[in-house]
Amino acid sequence: MSNKEHVAFIGLGIMGLPMAINLVKAGYTVSGYNRSPQGAADLAAAGGTSAAGIPEAVAGADVIITMVPDSPDVAAVVRGEQGVFAHAKAGALWIDNSSIRPDVAVELAAEARAAGLRPLDGPVSGGEQGAIDAVLSIMVGGEKEDFETALPVLESIGKTIVHVGPVGSGQTVKAANQLIVAANIQALSEAVVFLEAYGVDTTAALRVLGGGLAGSKVLEQKGQKILDRSFGPGFRLALHNKDMGIVTSAAREAGIVLPLGAVVAQLVASTVANGDGGLDHSGLFRGVQRLSGTTEAA
């Protein structure tokens, strides 16, 4: 697929906007729509086109990307008289980069095919910085031929891009990703509270821990945020709470037991219940502080 193709991008938030801008930088013609106008205005300022609605954004598009928060949001933008399915041209690729329930991905993919589209579920990992730097990991479910057609577009926004199976597989792998990430952030948060209780130089401690088996992308990207108590998103705890709900629900449907996942899901839910849902998921640290009685004044 040449970079002269027209890409429609629906959902220009913390993740979607830098992804769309990277497509502009790669030479694609990008039309964008966002419920709040600022995202579309920012895309236009970067060389894209701001659309007044979904029908205008997807008109004539070769590739349509959706990047919205949750399963109902994806359904809302693709279904109905003003939705993607009603206005996209036959044969267009539809890539959903949102993180949603695998069963919903399968259901919507069937509707997309009935509308003449080629669906792929391609949730991403890497956070805001990964979106800005175009180094996202993208796990893609769908037909292999459609994946190969979409690959040049995906390579403009990501670095590690893998076809993981049929429709819905991308969302399943993303759920596993979110389980691992949440468990890692929780462990890192507990380690920092533990280190601080003993007066250790935490900056030095995380540096040496990062060089050993405890090292991870989570420690690398979230350690300093925790030390600085800098919890601006990033990736909001409210969204990670949604993702952990997907993990626990899907595990129940599969008849499997995820003991650590269940506990971490409850800890994530607790941070949201305590008003921290708008913080970066490194804000799990505040939950550990609350449990330890070391919460600091806001």
N, C-alpha and C positions, 0 to 999 in steps of 0.2 A: 504494500500500500504506500503510495507516494505521500510526501508531506504536503501535497496540495489538496488533500482530502478535507472535507468539511466535517468538523467534530462539533456536536452540540453537547454542552455540559450543563447539567441540571443539578444545582446545589453548590453554592460558592461560599462555603463557610471556612472554618479554620483549615481544613484539609483541602476542600474542593477548589478554593481560589488559587492557591499556589500550584496545584496540579493543572488547572486550566491555563494558568500563565505559562507553565512549562511547555504546554502544547503549542501555545502561541510562539514561544521562543524556538520551538522545533520546526516552525514554518507552517503549521496547520492553520486553516481558517477556523476560528473558534467562535461560536455564538453561545452565550451563556444566559441562564435564567436563575434567579434566586428570589425567594419569597420576600426578603428584605432587599431594597434596591441597592444598598451599598456595595454588596459583593459584585453585582453586575456592572456597577459604575467603575469599580476597581479593575475589573477585567477589561472594560473598554479603554481605561487609561493605559493598560498594558498592551493594547493593540488588538484585543478581541472585539466582539460586538455584543452590546447589551440588548437582550430581547425583552419585549413587554410581557410575554407569556410563553408557556411551553410550546404551543403550536408554532409560534414564530421562531423559537429557538431550534426546533427539530426539522423545520421545513427544508427539504433537500439534503439533510445531513446524511453522510455515509456511515458515521459512527455516532452513537448517542451514549453518553456516560451519565449515570446517576450517582450522586454522592450525598445522601441524606441520612438522618440519624438512625431511623429504626424501620422495622417491617411495615408498619402502617403508613409511614411517610413514603416509602418506595411505592406501595400499592396506590397511594393517592396521586403520585405524579405520573404513573403509567396508565392507570385506568380512567375511564370516563370520557366524556365528550371533549374535554380539554387536555386529555392525557397523551402521553407519548405514543401509545399503541394506535390511537385514532388518527394521528397526524404524521407519523414517521413513514418514509417511503419504503416500499417493499424491498427486501433484501438488505436493509441496513443492519449493522451490528448494534446490539444493545449490550453494553457492559455495565453491570451494576457493581460499583466499587464500594457501596455501602456494606455495613456489617449487619446482617439480618438472620432470621431463623432459616435453617436449611430447608425445612418443609415449605416455607413461603417462597424461597428462591425457586424450588421445583415447580410450585403452582404457577408463579408468575412467568416462568420460562415457557410453560405449556401455552399460556395465553399469548405470549410474545410470538411463538411459532405460528399460532393460529392467525395472528395478525400479519404474518409474512416477514417477521424479524428473525435475526439470528442471535439468541441470547447467550450471554456468558455471565456467570457470577464471579467477580474478581475482587473480593475484599482485600484491603491493604493493611500493612503494618509498617510502623516506622515513625509515627507521630508527625506533628507539625513540621519539625525540622527535616524529617525524611521527605515530606511532601515538598518543602521549599527546595531542597537539594536534589530532588528527582532521584532518590535512592531507595524508594519504597520497596518492600517485599510484597509481591502480588501473587496470591494463590488463586488459580483460575479453574472453575468448573465449566464444563460444556463440551461441545463437539471439538475434536482435535483440529479439524479443518478451520473452524471458526476462530479458534485460538491462534492458529498460525497466521490467519489474515489480520487479526487484531494486534499481533505482536509488535509491529513497528510503533503503533500508538502507545502501547503499554511501556515500551522501552523509552519513551519520552518522559514518562513520569516515575518509572521504577528501575531498580537495578537487578533484583533477584525475582525473576518472573517464571513461575512453574505451572504447567498444566497438571492438575492433581486428580483429574477424573471427570466423570459426567456431571451434568448440572446438579448443583447443590453441594458438590465436593469442596468447592472453594470456601463456602460458608462453614462447612464442618471443620476444615483445617483452621479457619480463622478463629472458631470457637476454642479449639485446642490452643492456639496461640495466646488467646486472652486468658485462658486458665494458667498457662505457664508464666505470662507476664505478671498477672496479679499475685501469684504465689511468690514470685521473685521480689516484687516490690514490698510485699508484706514481710518477707524474710529480711530484706535490706533495712526496712524501717525498724524491725525489732533489733537488728544488729546495732544500728546507730543509737537507739535508746539504751541498749546494753553498754555500749562503749562510753556514752556520755555519763552514765551512772558511775563509772569508774574513773572519770576524769581523763580519759585517754585523748591524745591528739587525734581527733577524728579525721582530719584531712590526711594526715600521715597514714592512719589506719586503713582508710579506704584506698589509698594509693598502693599499699602493699597487698591488700586483699585483692585488688584488681589485677595484680600480676600473677596470682595463683589460681587454683581451681575454683575459688569463689568468684573470680572475675566473670563479668557478663555484660551484655549491652545494657541491661537494666542498671547495673552499678555504674557503668560508664556514663549513661545519659541522665540518671535520676539521683545519683549519689550527691552531687554538689547542690542540686535543688533542695534536697532534704537538709543538708548542712546549712544552707542559706535560708531555710524556711521560705523558699520561693516557689509557691504553688500555683502560679498562673498557668492556665492550660495553653499548650499541650493537648492532652486528651483528658476530657472531663471525667471525673468519678461517676457522674450520673450515667454516662455512656458505658463505662466499664461495668457498672451495676447492671445495666441492660444486657450486656454481653455475658455476664456471669449467670444471669437468668436463663439465657439461651443454653449455656453449658449444662446447667443442672437439669433443665427441662429435657434436653436432648439425651442426657445420660439416663434419665428415668425412662424415656421412651425406648431406649436401647436395652434396658434391663441391666445396666452396669452400675457399679458403685464407685464414686469418686470422693473418698473421705476428706482429703485435703481440699479438694475443689469446693465441697459443700461448706467447709469452715471458712475458707477465704471468701466465698460468695456472701456469707453472713457478715463478715468483717467489712467487706465493701459496702454492703447494704447499710451497715451501721453508720459509716461515714456520711452517707447520703441522708439518713434519718437525722443526723446531728447537724445538718445544714451545710455540709462540705461538698455537695454534689457538683458545684460549679468550679471546684479546684481541680488541678491536674491530678492524675491518679497517683502521683508521688505523695499526695496528701493523705494516703493511707497511714503515713507516719503519724498524723494527728490522732488517728484512732488508737494507735499503740500508746501514744502519750496519755490519752484519756484513760485507757485501761490501767496505766502505770501511775496515774495521779501526778503526771509531770507536765500537764497542759500549760502552755505559756499564755500570757495575756495577749489578746489580739492587737 
